[in-house]
């Protein structure tokens, strides 16, 4: 799919992966509809996008609201006549307590990470199918394939979005609409400030994900892990799950002892 001249909705666009993706797509000629809760930060990102495509706009709000998701798509269609690209990147990773509030954690995380993406995809699909053209990229995580300590709700949300997306790709195989799943490894974003886990390994820049999203759209890829080597972890987990879980528990215990 050609990005130049397209209309692209990017969620979670106020920082991190969403901001990097919005800027990269704008540089390639897409008009951006930036979506995020933080209106001031979002305005700065969209202003930067306008240096490349002056029609780019901001739409502040919470994607976990189905009404808001429908409003975003309806407004974009009214302004521009269509939506060509949807990048569902908005996500949260709050500190979880699966022993005492499992249901509350799952409801909160699924509302943004899973249902937010579903609501927006549901809103853009009728127009894309009618035109026989469009691209939906859902940003998941390697945590959707390998459990991470104390984040069962986060991992579940990403696993659910990945499996739903692959199923949707099959359903739309002859409709002219592309569906892709991009699974990032550890990326340097603000999400680490809110999770209950400390991670001291290498963090990769958000631009590696943005470049991966561009590649997925242009080449019609259904699945991509960035950096690529992190895909191997998910592939081997079903074979070595027991020792890997032991290693993850040891890692979590060591991190808990850090000052």
PyMOL commands that set and color helices and strands:
alter all, ss='L'
color gray80, all
select helices_A, chain A and resi 16-27+39-50+66-80+102-131+142-144+152-171+190-193+206-219+228-257
alter helices_A, ss='H'
color red, helices_A
select strands_A, chain A and resi 7-11+31-36+57-60+85-88+134-139+177-184+223-226
alter strands_A, ss='S'
color yellow, strands_A
deselect
rebuild
show_as cartoon
